């Protein structure tokens, strides 16, 4: 009797299919004039694999299987594929020479499987190799002004293509680091591509260049950021590092499709930017004393509010640095982790399985004393944060609202019982960033009648807080010099307002008050509003009246409260770290 062995037959069929594919690839290799290899019979160099991320290798259908010095052997399925050609050119611009060999899908799968043998620690350092910190350090030594940056970029753009592409990205990043830019924007337009830096929160044009150069830069940025080269119609986010003097500057990359190609924004995160103390952030004395008292309590919720780019994350990190000591456990849940603090457990949400909600619930099982939640986004996170504050934990978090009083309405809108808010929340604070006048070139000008009228209106509402400034005859305004790149401003500082949730405010919250009612009640606490705080900094010559008016409304000051337009609207949705990034050292 003949027995049919299904497993044996399937195995035999798989073997036949594999041989057929190998034979087909072997025939095609002769057609293209490219050497054929069967990787099942060869060893693969895992150090060579590290030169490109696994995700890029799989999307382009390649694998770097060997490296001898700067000579690479790259296994490919289709040597004529455009993404393969882009990858080879990119590697060439980085100083490598590449020999292509044709392989089957099964051979590539074997190579890709070996990525799991590469340690995670080495993978996270891959980006540091791609952007030369030594080269950037050399370039930084040759720069003395923003004009030097522009001239150097123009000089590189006029080089031969082979030299131009290998150097242009280093020059762009060197310039951004030199002028202390928080973001680099590359925006393709109909005729050319525009490069802009965000300096102290304001975008500044640098140069325009041709689309051919841009396309090659785009491929390189995608490669080092771990993005897919062949995805052009969807948004992608990645990251890489620049190592300078044993310190890594993190670069967050955002790529989105637009009408003329793909728009790129690179956010630069300097680790030195979290060294600021709470007392360095520019808070007036009454508010600083209030916050120092509240963050030392064993429990409660402290909320910082403001739009993207208003420095909320920097303030939260300053809170953590102030209270951090060996005997307490601090856990953060962030999106993403922008800076790393030693002695603190920092976790990053992924938007799918590990969300703010699940991360916060998991953190509570780790027996923390202090929890930082990057943002309260939904009802579940709000409820868990409130519950944590009521059960013996000190919780720091942020909300996207225009002002301090708006935080209460936002929590109620998320389904939190108004009676619970008064018990759980310690203080809510709102903030913005204003540019600081350059100390080298700021000038005084006689006050105009319109400026005097504005100041008189704001001064009138400051009397309730025992603050009665004198009307000045002159006001400081922006000049322009080489020290500030002729912008008139250098660095940024915060302006703040806050509501302490004391017994009277807590009782008012239970009556569903309007934002204006909340602010009127909080006026007796003596804490300045953002507008008033900004005006005090104008009188001290720290910033200008025009700059304060750029980020908060200076009109209709009734009861010391304002509705504020969102500051510094950005093309990307990154992280809030500019306050530290632009403080004058």
DOMAR-866920 format. One record per residue (C-alpha): x, y, z; residue in three letters. Coordinates in Angstrom, 1 decimal, padded with zeros to 4 digits. Layout:
N
NODE:x:y:z:aa
NODE:X:Y:Z:ALA
...
end
This chain:
585
NODE:x:y:z:aa
NODE:000.0:000.0:000.0:UNK
NODE:001.4:003.4:-001.0:UNK
NODE:001.2:006.1:001.7:UNK
NODE:001.2:009.8:000.8:UNK
NODE:003.5:011.9:003.0:UNK
NODE:002.2:015.5:002.7:UNK
NODE:005.0:017.1:004.7:UNK
NODE:007.6:015.4:002.6:UNK
NODE:005.9:016.4:-000.7:UNK
NODE:005.6:020.1:000.5:UNK
NODE:009.2:020.1:001.4:UNK
NODE:010.1:018.7:-002.0:UNK
NODE:008.0:021.4:-003.7:UNK
NODE:009.6:024.2:-001.7:UNK
NODE:013.0:022.8:-002.7:UNK
NODE:012.0:022.8:-006.4:UNK
NODE:010.7:026.4:-006.2:UNK
NODE:013.9:027.5:-004.6:UNK
NODE:016.0:025.9:-007.3:UNK
NODE:013.7:027.5:-010.0:UNK
NODE:014.2:030.9:-008.5:UNK
NODE:017.9:030.4:-008.2:UNK
NODE:018.1:029.4:-011.8:UNK
NODE:016.0:032.4:-012.9:UNK
NODE:018.2:034.8:-011.0:UNK
NODE:021.3:033.2:-012.4:UNK
NODE:019.9:033.8:-016.0:UNK
NODE:019.0:037.4:-015.2:UNK
NODE:022.4:038.1:-013.8:UNK
NODE:023.9:037.2:-017.2:UNK
NODE:021.5:039.5:-018.8:UNK
NODE:022.4:042.5:-016.6:UNK
NODE:026.1:041.5:-016.5:UNK
NODE:026.1:041.3:-012.7:UNK
NODE:027.7:038.4:-010.7:UNK
NODE:025.3:035.8:-009.2:UNK
NODE:025.7:034.5:-005.7:UNK
NODE:023.8:031.9:-003.6:UNK
NODE:024.0:033.2:000.0:UNK
NODE:023.1:029.9:001.5:UNK
NODE:026.6:028.8:000.7:UNK
NODE:028.4:031.9:001.9:UNK
NODE:029.1:033.6:005.2:UNK
NODE:027.8:037.1:005.7:UNK
NODE:029.7:039.9:007.4:UNK
NODE:027.4:041.3:010.1:UNK
NODE:029.6:044.4:010.5:UNK
NODE:028.8:045.2:006.9:UNK
NODE:025.0:044.8:007.5:UNK
NODE:025.2:047.6:010.1:UNK
NODE:025.9:050.2:007.4:UNK
NODE:022.2:050.4:006.6:UNK
NODE:019.2:049.8:008.9:UNK
NODE:017.2:046.5:008.5:UNK
NODE:014.0:048.5:007.5:UNK
NODE:015.9:050.2:004.7:UNK
NODE:017.5:046.9:003.5:UNK
NODE:014.1:045.2:003.4:UNK
NODE:012.3:048.1:001.7:UNK
NODE:014.9:048.5:-001.1:UNK
NODE:015.5:044.7:-001.2:UNK
NODE:019.3:044.8:-000.7:UNK
NODE:021.8:043.6:001.9:UNK
NODE:025.4:044.7:002.3:UNK
NODE:027.0:041.3:002.8:UNK
NODE:030.7:042.1:002.9:UNK
NODE:033.1:045.0:003.6:UNK
NODE:036.8:045.3:003.1:UNK
NODE:037.9:048.8:004.0:UNK
NODE:035.7:051.1:001.9:UNK
NODE:034.8:048.4:-000.6:UNK
NODE:031.3:046.9:-000.2:UNK
NODE:029.6:043.9:-001.7:UNK
NODE:025.8:044.5:-002.0:UNK
NODE:023.4:041.7:-002.7:UNK
NODE:020.3:042.9:-004.7:UNK
NODE:017.3:041.4:-006.3:UNK
NODE:017.0:044.1:-009.0:UNK
NODE:020.1:046.1:-009.9:UNK
NODE:018.1:048.5:-012.2:UNK
NODE:015.8:049.5:-009.4:UNK
NODE:015.9:053.3:-008.8:UNK
NODE:016.0:052.9:-005.0:UNK
NODE:019.1:050.6:-005.4:UNK
NODE:020.8:053.3:-007.6:UNK
NODE:020.0:056.0:-005.0:UNK
NODE:021.4:053.8:-002.2:UNK
NODE:024.6:053.1:-004.2:UNK
NODE:025.1:056.8:-004.9:UNK
NODE:024.5:057.7:-001.3:UNK
NODE:027.2:055.1:-000.2:UNK
NODE:029.5:056.4:-002.9:UNK
NODE:029.1:060.0:-001.5:UNK
NODE:030.1:058.7:001.9:UNK
NODE:033.3:057.4:000.5:UNK
NODE:032.4:053.7:-000.3:UNK
NODE:032.7:051.8:-003.5:UNK
NODE:030.1:049.2:-004.2:UNK
NODE:030.0:045.9:-006.2:UNK
NODE:026.5:044.6:-006.9:UNK
NODE:025.7:040.9:-006.9:UNK
NODE:022.4:039.4:-007.8:UNK
NODE:020.7:037.0:-005.3:UNK
NODE:017.3:035.4:-004.8:UNK
NODE:014.6:036.4:-002.4:UNK
NODE:015.5:033.5:-000.1:UNK
NODE:019.2:034.6:-000.1:UNK
NODE:018.1:038.1:001.0:UNK
NODE:015.9:036.6:003.7:UNK
NODE:018.8:034.8:005.1:UNK
NODE:020.9:038.0:005.2:UNK
NODE:018.0:040.0:006.8:UNK
NODE:017.5:037.3:009.5:UNK
NODE:021.1:038.0:010.6:UNK
NODE:020.1:041.5:011.7:UNK
NODE:018.8:040.0:014.9:UNK
NODE:022.4:038.9:015.7:UNK
NODE:023.5:042.6:015.8:UNK
NODE:023.4:044.0:019.3:UNK
NODE:020.9:046.8:020.0:UNK
NODE:023.7:048.9:021.5:UNK
NODE:025.6:049.0:018.3:UNK
NODE:022.5:049.6:016.2:UNK
NODE:021.7:052.8:018.2:UNK
NODE:025.1:054.2:017.4:UNK
NODE:024.8:053.7:013.7:UNK
NODE:023.7:057.2:013.0:UNK
NODE:026.7:058.7:014.7:UNK
NODE:028.9:057.1:012.0:UNK
NODE:026.8:058.5:009.2:UNK
NODE:027.3:062.1:010.1:UNK
NODE:030.9:063.0:010.8:UNK
NODE:031.1:064.9:014.1:UNK
NODE:034.8:065.5:013.4:UNK
NODE:034.0:067.1:010.1:UNK
NODE:031.3:069.3:011.6:UNK
NODE:033.7:070.3:014.4:UNK
NODE:036.2:071.5:011.8:UNK
NODE:033.5:073.4:009.9:UNK
NODE:032.3:075.1:013.1:UNK
NODE:035.8:076.5:013.7:UNK
NODE:035.7:078.4:010.4:UNK
NODE:032.3:080.1:011.1:UNK
NODE:031.9:083.5:012.7:UNK
NODE:028.5:084.7:011.5:UNK
NODE:025.2:083.7:009.8:UNK
NODE:026.6:085.3:006.6:UNK
NODE:029.6:082.9:006.9:UNK
NODE:027.1:080.0:007.0:UNK
NODE:025.2:081.2:003.9:UNK
NODE:028.5:081.8:002.0:UNK
NODE:029.8:078.3:002.9:UNK
NODE:026.6:076.6:001.8:UNK
NODE:026.7:078.5:-001.5:UNK
NODE:030.3:077.6:-001.9:UNK
NODE:029.6:073.9:-001.5:UNK
NODE:026.6:074.1:-003.9:UNK
NODE:029.0:075.3:-006.6:UNK
NODE:031.3:072.3:-006.2:UNK
NODE:031.2:069.3:-008.6:UNK
NODE:028.3:067.0:-007.9:UNK
NODE:030.4:064.2:-006.5:UNK
NODE:031.9:066.5:-003.8:UNK
NODE:028.8:068.6:-003.3:UNK
NODE:026.5:065.8:-002.0:UNK
NODE:029.0:064.3:000.3:UNK
NODE:029.6:067.7:002.0:UNK
NODE:026.3:069.7:001.8:UNK
NODE:024.5:067.9:004.7:UNK
NODE:027.5:068.4:007.1:UNK
NODE:027.6:072.1:006.1:UNK
NODE:023.9:072.6:006.6:UNK
NODE:024.0:070.9:010.1:UNK
NODE:027.2:072.7:011.0:UNK
NODE:025.6:076.0:010.2:UNK
NODE:022.5:075.1:012.3:UNK
NODE:024.6:074.1:015.3:UNK
NODE:026.7:077.3:015.0:UNK
NODE:023.7:079.7:015.0:UNK
NODE:021.9:077.6:017.6:UNK
NODE:019.0:076.8:015.4:UNK
NODE:016.3:074.5:016.8:UNK
NODE:015.1:073.3:013.4:UNK
NODE:016.3:073.0:009.9:UNK
NODE:013.6:073.2:007.2:UNK
NODE:014.1:072.0:003.6:UNK
NODE:011.1:072.9:001.5:UNK
NODE:010.8:072.0:-002.2:UNK
NODE:009.1:074.6:-004.4:UNK
NODE:008.2:074.8:-008.1:UNK
NODE:011.5:076.2:-009.3:UNK
NODE:014.0:075.4:-006.4:UNK
NODE:014.3:074.2:-002.8:UNK
NODE:014.3:076.6:000.1:UNK
NODE:016.5:076.1:003.2:UNK
NODE:015.4:077.8:006.4:UNK
NODE:016.7:077.8:010.0:UNK
NODE:014.4:078.5:013.0:UNK
NODE:016.3:081.0:015.1:UNK
NODE:014.8:081.9:018.5:UNK
NODE:011.4:080.6:017.3:UNK
NODE:011.4:082.6:014.0:UNK
NODE:012.1:081.1:010.6:UNK
NODE:015.0:082.7:008.7:UNK
NODE:015.8:082.2:005.0:UNK
NODE:019.3:080.8:004.4:UNK
NODE:019.6:079.8:000.7:UNK
NODE:017.8:078.2:-002.2:UNK
NODE:019.3:075.5:-004.4:UNK
NODE:018.4:073.1:-007.3:UNK
NODE:016.1:070.1:-007.0:UNK
NODE:018.7:067.6:-008.2:UNK
NODE:020.9:068.3:-005.2:UNK
NODE:017.8:068.2:-003.0:UNK
NODE:016.8:064.8:-004.2:UNK
NODE:020.2:063.4:-003.3:UNK
NODE:020.2:065.1:000.1:UNK
NODE:016.7:063.6:000.7:UNK
NODE:018.0:060.1:000.0:UNK
NODE:020.9:060.5:002.4:UNK
NODE:018.7:062.0:005.2:UNK
NODE:016.3:059.1:004.8:UNK
NODE:019.1:056.6:004.9:UNK
NODE:020.8:057.9:008.1:UNK
NODE:017.4:058.5:009.7:UNK
NODE:016.3:054.9:009.2:UNK
NODE:013.4:055.9:006.8:UNK
NODE:012.1:054.0:003.8:UNK
NODE:013.7:055.3:000.5:UNK
NODE:010.8:054.1:-001.6:UNK
NODE:008.0:055.7:000.4:UNK
NODE:007.2:059.1:-001.0:UNK
NODE:003.5:059.6:-000.5:UNK
NODE:003.3:059.1:003.3:UNK
NODE:004.8:061.0:006.3:UNK
NODE:007.8:059.4:008.0:UNK
NODE:009.7:060.1:011.2:UNK
NODE:013.2:059.0:012.1:UNK
NODE:016.3:060.1:014.0:UNK
NODE:020.1:060.1:013.9:UNK
NODE:022.9:061.5:016.1:UNK
NODE:025.9:063.8:015.6:UNK
NODE:028.8:063.0:017.9:UNK
NODE:030.9:066.0:018.8:UNK
NODE:033.4:065.9:021.7:UNK
NODE:031.9:062.8:023.2:UNK
NODE:028.4:064.3:023.3:UNK
NODE:025.7:063.2:020.9:UNK
NODE:023.3:065.8:019.5:UNK
NODE:020.1:064.0:018.7:UNK
NODE:018.4:065.0:015.4:UNK
NODE:014.7:064.2:014.9:UNK
NODE:013.7:063.9:011.2:UNK
NODE:010.2:064.5:009.9:UNK
NODE:009.4:064.0:006.2:UNK
NODE:006.0:064.7:004.7:UNK
NODE:004.8:064.7:001.1:UNK
NODE:003.9:068.1:-000.4:UNK
NODE:002.9:069.5:-003.8:UNK
NODE:006.5:069.6:-005.2:UNK
NODE:008.1:066.5:-003.5:UNK
NODE:008.8:065.9:000.2:UNK
NODE:009.3:068.5:002.9:UNK
NODE:011.9:067.8:005.5:UNK
NODE:012.3:069.2:009.0:UNK
NODE:015.2:068.2:011.2:UNK
NODE:014.9:069.1:014.9:UNK
NODE:018.2:069.5:016.8:UNK
NODE:018.3:068.5:020.4:UNK
NODE:021.4:069.5:022.3:UNK
NODE:021.9:067.6:025.6:UNK
NODE:023.4:070.7:027.2:UNK
NODE:020.0:072.4:026.9:UNK
NODE:018.5:070.6:030.0:UNK
NODE:021.1:072.0:032.4:UNK
NODE:019.0:075.0:033.3:UNK
NODE:017.7:075.3:036.8:UNK
NODE:014.1:076.3:037.5:UNK
NODE:015.4:079.7:038.7:UNK
NODE:017.0:080.2:035.3:UNK
NODE:013.8:080.1:033.3:UNK
NODE:012.8:083.8:033.9:UNK
NODE:009.9:083.4:036.3:UNK
NODE:009.0:086.3:038.6:UNK
NODE:009.7:085.8:042.3:UNK
NODE:006.2:085.2:043.5:UNK
NODE:005.5:082.5:040.9:UNK
NODE:008.9:080.8:041.4:UNK
NODE:008.4:080.6:045.2:UNK
NODE:004.9:079.2:044.7:UNK
NODE:006.2:076.5:042.3:UNK
NODE:009.1:075.6:044.5:UNK
NODE:006.7:075.0:047.3:UNK
NODE:004.3:073.0:045.2:UNK
NODE:006.8:070.6:043.5:UNK
NODE:008.1:069.6:046.9:UNK
NODE:004.8:068.3:048.1:UNK
NODE:004.5:064.5:048.2:UNK
NODE:001.4:064.3:046.0:UNK
NODE:-000.8:066.3:043.6:UNK
NODE:-001.0:067.2:039.9:UNK
NODE:001.0:070.1:038.4:UNK
NODE:000.0:071.1:034.9:UNK
NODE:001.9:073.2:032.4:UNK
NODE:000.0:074.5:029.4:UNK
NODE:000.8:076.2:026.1:UNK
NODE:001.0:075.5:022.4:UNK
NODE:003.7:073.5:020.7:UNK
NODE:007.0:075.3:020.9:UNK
NODE:006.3:077.2:024.2:UNK
NODE:008.9:075.4:026.3:UNK
NODE:006.6:073.2:028.3:UNK
NODE:009.0:070.2:028.2:UNK
NODE:011.9:072.3:029.3:UNK
NODE:009.9:073.4:032.4:UNK
NODE:009.0:069.8:033.2:UNK
NODE:012.6:068.8:033.0:UNK
NODE:013.5:071.7:035.3:UNK
NODE:010.9:070.4:037.8:UNK
NODE:012.5:066.9:037.7:UNK
NODE:016.1:068.3:038.1:UNK
NODE:015.0:070.3:041.1:UNK
NODE:013.3:067.4:043.1:UNK
NODE:015.6:064.6:041.9:UNK
NODE:017.4:062.8:044.7:UNK
NODE:018.5:059.2:045.4:UNK
NODE:015.7:058.4:047.8:UNK
NODE:012.8:059.0:045.4:UNK
NODE:011.8:057.1:042.2:UNK
NODE:010.9:059.1:039.1:UNK
NODE:009.3:057.6:036.0:UNK
NODE:008.5:059.5:032.8:UNK
NODE:006.2:058.6:029.9:UNK
NODE:007.1:060.7:026.9:UNK
NODE:006.5:061.0:023.2:UNK
NODE:009.4:061.0:022.4:UNK
NODE:012.1:061.0:025.1:UNK
NODE:013.9:064.2:024.1:UNK
NODE:016.7:064.2:026.6:UNK
NODE:018.1:061.6:028.9:UNK
NODE:018.5:062.2:032.6:UNK
NODE:020.6:059.8:034.8:UNK
NODE:018.9:058.2:037.7:UNK
NODE:015.4:058.5:036.2:UNK
NODE:013.4:055.8:034.4:UNK
NODE:012.3:057.3:031.1:UNK
NODE:009.9:055.4:028.7:UNK
NODE:008.7:056.3:025.3:UNK
NODE:005.2:055.7:023.9:UNK
NODE:004.9:054.1:020.5:UNK
NODE:001.4:055.3:019.6:UNK
NODE:000.1:051.7:019.2:UNK
NODE:000.5:049.2:022.0:UNK
NODE:002.4:051.4:024.5:UNK
NODE:000.3:054.6:024.8:UNK
NODE:000.3:057.3:027.4:UNK
NODE:-002.6:055.5:029.0:UNK
NODE:-001.0:052.1:029.1:UNK
NODE:002.4:053.6:030.0:UNK
NODE:000.9:055.5:033.0:UNK
NODE:-000.9:052.4:034.3:UNK
NODE:002.3:050.4:033.9:UNK
NODE:004.4:053.1:035.7:UNK
NODE:002.0:053.0:038.7:UNK
NODE:002.9:049.3:039.1:UNK
NODE:006.6:050.3:039.4:UNK
NODE:006.1:052.0:042.8:UNK
NODE:007.1:055.5:041.7:UNK
NODE:007.1:058.6:043.9:UNK
NODE:007.0:061.0:041.0:UNK
NODE:005.5:060.5:037.5:UNK
NODE:005.9:062.8:034.5:UNK
NODE:003.3:062.3:031.7:UNK
NODE:004.4:064.1:028.6:UNK
NODE:000.8:065.1:027.7:UNK
NODE:-002.7:064.5:028.8:UNK
NODE:-004.5:063.7:025.6:UNK
NODE:-007.7:061.9:026.4:UNK
NODE:-010.1:061.0:029.1:UNK
NODE:-008.3:057.8:030.2:UNK
NODE:-005.0:059.5:030.7:UNK
NODE:-006.7:062.4:032.5:UNK
NODE:-008.5:060.1:034.9:UNK
NODE:-005.4:058.0:035.6:UNK
NODE:-003.3:061.1:036.3:UNK
NODE:-005.9:062.5:038.6:UNK
NODE:-006.2:059.2:040.4:UNK
NODE:-002.4:059.0:040.8:UNK
NODE:-002.3:062.5:042.3:UNK
NODE:-005.0:061.5:044.8:UNK
NODE:-003.3:058.3:045.9:UNK
NODE:000.1:059.6:047.0:UNK
NODE:002.0:060.4:043.8:UNK
NODE:003.3:063.7:042.6:UNK
NODE:002.4:064.0:038.9:UNK
NODE:003.7:066.5:036.3:UNK
NODE:002.0:066.8:032.9:UNK
NODE:001.1:069.2:030.1:UNK
NODE:-002.1:070.3:028.2:UNK
NODE:-002.5:072.2:025.0:UNK
NODE:-004.6:075.1:026.1:UNK
NODE:-004.2:078.9:025.5:UNK
NODE:-004.0:079.8:029.2:UNK
NODE:-003.9:078.6:032.8:UNK
NODE:-007.7:078.9:033.4:UNK
NODE:-008.3:077.0:030.2:UNK
NODE:-006.8:073.9:031.8:UNK
NODE:-009.7:073.5:034.2:UNK
NODE:-012.3:073.7:031.4:UNK
NODE:-010.2:071.2:029.4:UNK
NODE:-010.1:068.7:032.3:UNK
NODE:-013.9:069.0:032.8:UNK
NODE:-014.3:068.5:029.0:UNK
NODE:-012.3:065.3:029.3:UNK
NODE:-014.9:064.0:031.8:UNK
NODE:-013.1:064.8:035.1:UNK
NODE:-015.5:065.6:038.0:UNK
NODE:-015.1:069.3:039.0:UNK
NODE:-015.1:068.4:042.7:UNK
NODE:-012.2:066.1:042.2:UNK
NODE:-010.1:068.7:040.3:UNK
NODE:-009.9:070.9:043.3:UNK
NODE:-008.5:068.1:045.4:UNK
NODE:-006.1:066.6:042.9:UNK
NODE:-004.6:069.6:041.1:UNK
NODE:-002.0:071.8:042.9:UNK
NODE:-001.3:074.4:040.3:UNK
NODE:-001.9:075.1:036.6:UNK
NODE:000.6:077.3:034.7:UNK
NODE:000.7:078.7:031.2:UNK
NODE:003.7:079.9:029.3:UNK
NODE:005.1:081.4:026.1:UNK
NODE:008.6:082.2:024.9:UNK
NODE:009.7:085.7:023.9:UNK
NODE:013.0:086.6:022.2:UNK
NODE:015.6:088.4:024.3:UNK
NODE:017.1:091.7:023.0:UNK
NODE:020.7:091.4:022.0:UNK
NODE:022.7:093.0:024.8:UNK
NODE:025.3:094.3:022.3:UNK
NODE:023.0:096.3:020.0:UNK
NODE:019.7:097.0:021.8:UNK
NODE:018.7:100.7:021.7:UNK
NODE:016.4:103.0:023.6:UNK
NODE:013.7:105.0:021.8:UNK
NODE:011.2:107.5:023.1:UNK
NODE:007.9:106.0:024.0:UNK
NODE:005.1:106.7:021.6:UNK
NODE:001.6:107.7:022.5:UNK
NODE:000.2:104.4:021.4:UNK
NODE:002.8:102.5:023.5:UNK
NODE:002.0:104.7:026.5:UNK
NODE:-001.7:104.0:026.2:UNK
NODE:-001.1:100.2:026.1:UNK
NODE:001.2:100.3:029.2:UNK
NODE:-001.3:102.5:031.1:UNK
NODE:-004.1:099.9:030.5:UNK
NODE:-001.9:097.0:031.7:UNK
NODE:-000.5:099.0:034.7:UNK
NODE:-004.0:099.7:035.9:UNK
NODE:-004.7:096.0:036.3:UNK
NODE:-001.4:095.3:038.0:UNK
NODE:-002.3:097.4:041.0:UNK
NODE:-004.4:094.6:042.4:UNK
NODE:-001.2:092.6:042.7:UNK
NODE:000.7:095.3:044.6:UNK
NODE:002.8:096.0:041.5:UNK
NODE:002.8:099.7:040.4:UNK
NODE:005.6:100.3:037.8:UNK
NODE:006.5:103.8:036.7:UNK
NODE:005.7:104.9:033.2:UNK
NODE:009.0:105.0:031.3:UNK
NODE:010.1:107.8:028.9:UNK
NODE:012.0:105.4:026.7:UNK
NODE:011.7:101.7:025.7:UNK
NODE:014.4:099.3:024.6:UNK
NODE:014.0:098.0:021.1:UNK
NODE:016.0:095.7:018.7:UNK
NODE:019.0:096.9:016.8:UNK
NODE:021.2:094.5:014.8:UNK
NODE:024.9:093.4:014.9:UNK
NODE:027.1:090.5:014.1:UNK
NODE:026.7:089.1:017.6:UNK
NODE:023.0:088.4:017.0:UNK
NODE:023.3:087.8:013.2:UNK
NODE:021.7:091.3:012.6:UNK
NODE:018.4:090.0:014.0:UNK
NODE:018.4:092.3:017.1:UNK
NODE:017.5:089.3:019.4:UNK
NODE:019.6:086.6:020.9:UNK
NODE:018.2:083.8:023.1:UNK
NODE:014.7:083.4:024.5:UNK
NODE:013.1:083.6:027.9:UNK
NODE:009.7:082.5:029.2:UNK
NODE:006.7:084.6:030.2:UNK
NODE:004.3:082.9:032.6:UNK
NODE:001.0:082.9:034.4:UNK
NODE:-000.4:080.5:037.0:UNK
NODE:-003.4:079.7:039.2:UNK
NODE:-002.7:078.1:042.6:UNK
NODE:-005.6:075.8:043.4:UNK
NODE:-006.2:076.9:047.0:UNK
NODE:-009.5:076.5:048.9:UNK
NODE:-011.3:079.5:047.4:UNK
NODE:-010.3:078.5:043.8:UNK
NODE:-011.3:074.8:044.5:UNK
NODE:-014.7:075.9:045.7:UNK
NODE:-015.2:078.1:042.7:UNK
NODE:-014.3:075.2:040.3:UNK
NODE:-017.3:073.2:041.7:UNK
NODE:-019.6:075.9:040.4:UNK
NODE:-018.5:075.5:036.7:UNK
NODE:-017.0:079.0:036.4:UNK
NODE:-015.9:080.7:033.2:UNK
NODE:-012.2:081.3:032.5:UNK
NODE:-012.7:085.0:033.3:UNK
NODE:-014.2:084.2:036.7:UNK
NODE:-011.3:081.9:037.5:UNK
NODE:-008.8:084.6:036.6:UNK
NODE:-010.6:087.2:038.6:UNK
NODE:-010.5:084.9:041.6:UNK
NODE:-006.8:084.1:041.1:UNK
NODE:-005.9:087.8:040.8:UNK
NODE:-005.8:088.0:044.6:UNK
NODE:-003.0:085.5:044.6:UNK
NODE:-000.7:088.2:043.3:UNK
NODE:000.8:086.2:040.4:UNK
NODE:001.2:088.2:037.1:UNK
NODE:-000.5:087.2:033.9:UNK
NODE:001.6:086.4:030.8:UNK
NODE:000.9:089.8:029.5:UNK
NODE:001.9:091.5:032.7:UNK
NODE:005.0:089.3:033.1:UNK
NODE:006.0:090.2:029.5:UNK
NODE:005.6:094.0:030.3:UNK
NODE:007.8:093.7:033.3:UNK
NODE:010.5:092.1:031.2:UNK
NODE:010.0:095.0:028.7:UNK
NODE:010.6:097.6:031.4:UNK
NODE:013.8:095.8:032.5:UNK
NODE:015.1:095.9:028.9:UNK
NODE:015.1:092.1:028.6:UNK
NODE:012.7:092.1:025.6:UNK
NODE:010.8:094.6:023.5:UNK
NODE:007.1:095.6:023.5:UNK
NODE:006.8:094.5:019.9:UNK
NODE:008.1:091.0:020.8:UNK
NODE:005.7:090.6:023.7:UNK
NODE:002.9:091.7:021.4:UNK
NODE:003.9:089.0:018.9:UNK
NODE:003.1:086.2:021.3:UNK
NODE:000.3:087.6:023.6:UNK
NODE:-002.4:090.1:022.9:UNK
NODE:-001.8:093.5:024.4:UNK
NODE:-005.3:094.8:023.9:UNK
NODE:-008.5:094.8:026.1:UNK
NODE:-006.8:093.9:029.4:UNK
NODE:-009.9:093.3:031.5:UNK
NODE:-009.2:091.6:034.7:UNK
NODE:-005.7:090.7:033.7:UNK
NODE:-006.7:087.9:031.3:UNK
NODE:-006.2:087.3:027.6:UNK
NODE:-007.0:084.9:024.9:UNK
NODE:-003.7:084.3:023.1:UNK
NODE:-003.0:083.2:019.5:UNK
NODE:-000.8:080.1:019.2:UNK
NODE:002.9:081.0:019.2:UNK
NODE:005.4:079.9:016.7:UNK
NODE:003.2:077.6:014.6:UNK
NODE:005.4:075.0:013.1:UNK
NODE:005.5:072.8:010.0:UNK
NODE:006.2:069.7:012.2:UNK
NODE:004.9:068.4:015.5:UNK
NODE:008.1:067.8:017.5:UNK
NODE:009.2:068.2:020.8:UNK
NODE:008.9:071.4:023.2:UNK
NODE:012.5:072.2:024.1:UNK
NODE:013.3:075.6:022.7:UNK
NODE:013.6:077.5:026.0:UNK
NODE:016.8:075.7:026.9:UNK
NODE:018.0:075.7:023.3:UNK
NODE:018.0:079.5:023.1:UNK
NODE:019.0:080.8:026.5:UNK
NODE:022.0:083.1:026.2:UNK
NODE:024.9:081.5:028.0:UNK
end
